[in-house]
Amino acid sequence: TRSPCGVRCMAGSKKQKLDIAVIAAAGSGTRLLPLTLHQPKAMVAIANRPLIHYVVDQIAAAGISRFVIVINPAFQAIRNYIKYQSKQKEWLKYTFIIVENASLDFADSVMAAKRHILGSHFIAVACDDLVVDAIPPFRSFRKLFDRYRKPMVMLREITGKQVSNYGVIAGEPMAKDLWRVRDVVEKPSLKAAPSRLGAISDYILPREIFGFIAQARKRSGGKKEVAVIDAIKLYCAAGGSLIGWIFRGMHFDGGSKMGILKASLYFGIRHPEHGEAFTKYLRSL
């Protein structure tokens, strides 16, 4: 079938495949200045590893072993780290494709990976969010996709003060912690927010999303940033199926200073080698 934008719809197809993830790591990290004056945001340290290391690991927990990492050409430190780490035992089974693209935004980074997406679906994440739970969140995310065979978005319950920072979904509940998404409003006012469920930048997207990104870019006239959520809004309006999963574990915003501090403490006290000593030190303060 074809959507109204002329892009072939693959949601619900028996040929669905999910074996690759796109990590958008081209962001300049302006919210983290001056930390990002000398390093890319993806290389900012969380405990003893850079942010991108955690992002790769949390996706790999879903059984994904192929990664397209989109970087700014100036961010060779990311390429060097991936090259080094891919030779270490824990990452030997992973395949990395580095795409250089001076991306305007998250959607631009996703579009830059298009020629490497051969299956019907792919994971797409911004190199910002760290999610943690007893069961690895992306493993749960993948299982839900395997059950419903629909594109997915990870959601968080948010407060009224937070709605203007999120893409907020409209829809109806379909099962415990699952919503059928009908629409999404990017950074609405409190009065305009259709719910208190905000989208984290973690998605399982159909390949047809590229057509909607192009459509969103055209509508913007190139005068503003285009978010993936803008393309998802068009996708939903065209009749595309989308399921939202309310994630209830720990979430850290790796693009903010407070998020970096909280994540460093969380992972620091759980460090297999230094966690006990670090915890003891914190208690002495």
Solvent accessible surface area in square Angstrom, and as a share of the most:
residue,aa,sasa,rsa
1,T,129,0.75
2,R,148,0.54
3,S,10,0.07
4,P,112,0.71
5,C,46,0.27
6,G,40,0.39
7,V,39,0.22
8,R,129,0.47
9,C,38,0.23
10,M,53,0.24
11,A,32,0.25
12,G,47,0.46
13,S,36,0.23
14,K,205,0.87
15,K,169,0.72
16,Q,14,0.06
17,K,108,0.46
18,L,9,0.05
19,D,40,0.21
20,I,2,0.01
21,A,0,0.00
22,V,0,0.00
23,I,0,0.00
24,A,11,0.09
25,A,4,0.03
26,A,9,0.07
27,G,34,0.32
28,S,69,0.45
29,G,9,0.08
30,T,95,0.55
31,R,136,0.50
32,L,0,0.00
33,L,77,0.38
34,P,91,0.58
35,L,71,0.35
36,T,16,0.09
37,L,138,0.69
38,H,143,0.64
39,Q,42,0.19
40,P,10,0.06
41,K,27,0.11
42,A,2,0.01
43,M,36,0.16
44,V,4,0.03
45,A,60,0.47
46,I,0,0.00
47,A,41,0.32
48,N,96,0.49
49,R,81,0.30
50,P,14,0.09
51,L,0,0.00
52,I,0,0.00
53,H,3,0.01
54,Y,28,0.11
55,V,1,0.00
56,V,0,0.00
57,D,46,0.24
58,Q,21,0.09
59,I,0,0.00
60,A,16,0.12
61,A,29,0.23
62,A,9,0.07
63,G,64,0.62
64,I,2,0.01
65,S,44,0.28
66,R,74,0.27
67,F,0,0.00
68,V,0,0.00
69,I,0,0.00
70,V,0,0.00
71,I,0,0.00
72,N,37,0.19
73,P,62,0.39
74,A,85,0.66
75,F,32,0.13
76,Q,67,0.30
77,A,44,0.34
78,I,0,0.00
79,R,81,0.30
80,N,92,0.47
81,Y,39,0.15
82,I,5,0.02
83,K,126,0.54
84,Y,130,0.49
85,Q,11,0.05
86,S,32,0.20
87,K,133,0.57
88,Q,60,0.27
89,K,182,0.77
90,E,78,0.35
91,W,1,0.00
92,L,115,0.57
93,K,150,0.63
94,Y,32,0.12
95,T,71,0.41
96,F,36,0.15
97,I,47,0.24
98,I,35,0.18
99,V,23,0.13
100,E,76,0.34
101,N,42,0.21
102,A,69,0.53
103,S,23,0.15
104,L,120,0.60
105,D,20,0.10
106,F,36,0.15
107,A,0,0.00
108,D,31,0.16
109,S,2,0.02
110,V,0,0.00
111,M,52,0.23
112,A,27,0.21
113,A,0,0.00
114,K,84,0.36
115,R,189,0.69
116,H,28,0.12
117,I,0,0.00
118,L,148,0.74
119,G,13,0.12
120,S,2,0.02
121,H,1,0.00
122,F,0,0.00
123,I,1,0.01
124,A,0,0.00
125,V,1,0.00
126,A,12,0.09
127,C,1,0.01
128,D,26,0.14
129,D,12,0.06
130,L,1,0.00
131,V,4,0.02
132,V,31,0.18
133,D,73,0.38
134,A,104,0.80
135,I,102,0.52
136,P,38,0.24
137,P,6,0.04
138,F,0,0.00
139,R,102,0.37
140,S,26,0.17
141,F,1,0.00
142,R,55,0.20
143,K,124,0.53
144,L,19,0.09
145,F,1,0.01
146,D,64,0.33
147,R,163,0.60
148,Y,61,0.23
149,R,84,0.31
150,K,62,0.26
151,P,0,0.00
152,M,0,0.00
153,V,1,0.01
154,M,0,0.00
155,L,0,0.00
156,R,52,0.19
157,E,103,0.46
158,I,13,0.07
159,T,81,0.47
160,G,26,0.25
161,K,188,0.79
162,Q,71,0.31
163,V,2,0.01
164,S,57,0.37
165,N,102,0.53
166,Y,43,0.16
167,G,6,0.06
168,V,0,0.00
169,I,1,0.01
170,A,24,0.19
171,G,28,0.27
172,E,62,0.28
173,P,87,0.55
174,M,53,0.24
175,A,48,0.37
176,K,177,0.75
177,D,30,0.16
178,L,5,0.03
179,W,55,0.19
180,R,93,0.34
181,V,5,0.03
182,R,139,0.51
183,D,48,0.25
184,V,1,0.01
185,V,44,0.25
186,E,66,0.29
187,K,119,0.51
188,P,8,0.05
189,S,66,0.42
190,L,95,0.47
191,K,201,0.85
192,A,62,0.48
193,A,15,0.11
194,P,59,0.37
195,S,19,0.12
196,R,106,0.39
197,L,11,0.06
198,G,0,0.00
199,A,12,0.09
200,I,4,0.02
201,S,32,0.21
202,D,1,0.00
203,Y,8,0.03
204,I,1,0.00
205,L,1,0.01
206,P,1,0.01
207,R,72,0.26
208,E,5,0.02
209,I,0,0.00
210,F,4,0.02
211,G,21,0.20
212,F,2,0.01
213,I,2,0.01
214,A,53,0.41
215,Q,54,0.24
216,A,9,0.07
217,R,50,0.18
218,K,171,0.72
219,R,166,0.61
220,S,16,0.11
221,G,53,0.51
222,G,60,0.57
223,K,184,0.78
224,K,125,0.53
225,E,125,0.56
226,V,1,0.01
227,A,29,0.23
228,V,1,0.01
229,I,10,0.05
230,D,32,0.17
231,A,0,0.00
232,I,2,0.01
233,K,81,0.34
234,L,23,0.12
235,Y,5,0.02
236,C,12,0.07
237,A,89,0.69
238,A,26,0.20
239,G,65,0.63
240,G,18,0.17
241,S,43,0.28
242,L,5,0.02
243,I,8,0.04
244,G,0,0.00
245,W,33,0.11
246,I,11,0.05
247,F,2,0.01
248,R,134,0.49
249,G,14,0.13
250,M,91,0.41
251,H,42,0.19
252,F,8,0.03
253,D,43,0.22
254,G,0,0.00
255,G,2,0.02
256,S,23,0.15
257,K,97,0.41
258,M,117,0.52
259,G,6,0.06
260,I,13,0.07
261,L,110,0.55
262,K,112,0.48
263,A,0,0.00
264,S,31,0.20
265,L,85,0.42
266,Y,38,0.14
267,F,39,0.16
268,G,8,0.08
269,I,64,0.32
270,R,132,0.48
271,H,31,0.14
272,P,137,0.86
273,E,134,0.60
274,H,102,0.46
275,G,2,0.02
276,E,154,0.69
277,A,68,0.53
278,F,64,0.27
279,T,30,0.18
280,K,153,0.65
281,Y,125,0.48
282,L,54,0.27
283,R,200,0.73
284,S,83,0.54
285,L,144,0.72
